[in-house]
Amino acid sequence: MFRRYAFAFVIIVSFVLLTACGSSRSGGGSPFVVGTSKVSLTMGDAPPAGVTVLAFQIAVTGAVLNATGSTASLVSSPTTLELGRLLVETAYLNTASVRANTYNSVAFTFANPKLTIYNGSGAAIGLCAARAICQLTPTLSPASVTYSSAPFPLAVSINSPLGLVLDFNLNNSLQSDLSINPSIAVSQLTPSGANGLLEDENILGKITAIGPANNQFTVQNGLSGLSFTFTVDSSTTYADFAGSSFSSLAVGQIVEVDAHLLAAGTFQATRVSLKESSIQGMLEGVVTSVDSATQFKIVVTDEQPDVLGIAVGDPVTVAIQSGPSFEIDAHDLTIPVGLTFASAADLLVGQSIQVRPLPSTVGPSGITTPTDRVRLRRSRFTAQVFLKADPNFTVNNLPGLFASTIPAISQIQARTSAQTAYQGVTGFAALNLGDTVSLRGLLFKTLGDPTLVADAVRKR
């Protein structure tokens, strides 16, 4: 049964019911409409088990609140997201206007699931051979699911923020014939704090517009197609630009923005970092093998903007050109002494790597893209706490991909610090041996066990 090797993930659909105003797809302001509340949606996921899921895409085509005699739509157009990066974070979907009412249920509609896995189970799974990387396009039936249990009926009032969390359980949804029959559950979320619903929304994309008069700029994400308008203030920081102010921004730059989704449904940028200023764009993916000093393989998890001939979920061979630069995208993390990423010798299966692609080729062995820059990014995976030695801990029960390397990686040391954010647990002291945790951080190849400099730990 495929179910044994499937995994569960959580889609967090967060509804912020705000002051009366109209809908806005860019996250900015909108006209006043009497008797409605603004609704913002985000998505996240939960840990895989069994096979290693390298990329998972699905389109959210509908999210509708149902009341007696009326409905309220929360999604204005289909949005495709790659969920692998959402183990410890969320992804914004849309903000819509919702009329005050008592809603009895919510219906979600999905489409076009695409899955790339490493089958480390030791046996074939359907048409996916053991120890193979496979791209799957599972059948989705039914495509729409309605949920009416608690917290429904749900009373929506003007100026009364609330949220819902949708748990989409792929382990229960994936059938033995590889089709998907969605299994969901919904719980209520209430936003709190000065930073509104989300305190660390992380958005990658290309700057499409700048409004210097009101200190705003707009970024479009290449995969989802969504545009986001951010406001900056004196507390906003800028990283990797020639300057350190709003004037450093330019249309066409690829940037990563940390932001708060505020109670008004707008985005406040806290940090803007430059990822690429050339027209070449960038590819990001999970390393699946290191073949030589000049070649390694990834499964693509992001591309900004679209790279011709390459799609998210594709296995790609990266050919390192002469005189390449190796960089660490620290994202303000302090890197402990002795951890380096300076050459191909520092590449490791499971790392998240960003490359600047040069013209790619497609041959009998697949897609090959040359690159002159290799950048270490934050990896995301789920494991189990095995040892603790304050402030660090060791995890095992790793995703199967780590066992594919020689020698196999059976455990990883997670280094924590004051910069590490904890979710679902108060801090390091509250972690227990045997806890399942999702981790995000920079993964380094070291003598013995690899080391993860963790910036986020989420207890499951």
Secondary structure, 3 states (H helix, E strand, C coil): CHHHHCCCCCECCCCCCCCCCCCCCCCCCCCCCCCEEEEEEEECCCCCCCCEEEEEEEEEEEEEEEECCEEEECCCCCEEEECHHHHCCCEEEEEEEEECEEECEEEEEEEEEEEEEECCCCCCECCECCCCEEEECCCECCCEEEECCCCCCEEECCCCCCEEEEEECHHHHECCCCCECCCEEEEEECCCCCCCCEEEEEEEEEEEEEEHHHCEEEEECCCCCCEEEEECCCCCEEECCCCCCHHHCCCCCEEEEEEEECCCCCEEEEEEEEEECCCCCEEEEEEEEEEECCEEEEEEEEEECCCCCCCCCCEEEEEEEEEEEEEECCCCCCCCCCCCCCCHHHCCCCCEEEEEECCCEEECCEEEEEEEEEEEEEEEEEEEEEEEECCEEEEECCCHHHHHCCCCCCCEEEECCCCCEEECCCCHHHCCCCCEEEEEEEEECCCCCCEEEEEEEEEC
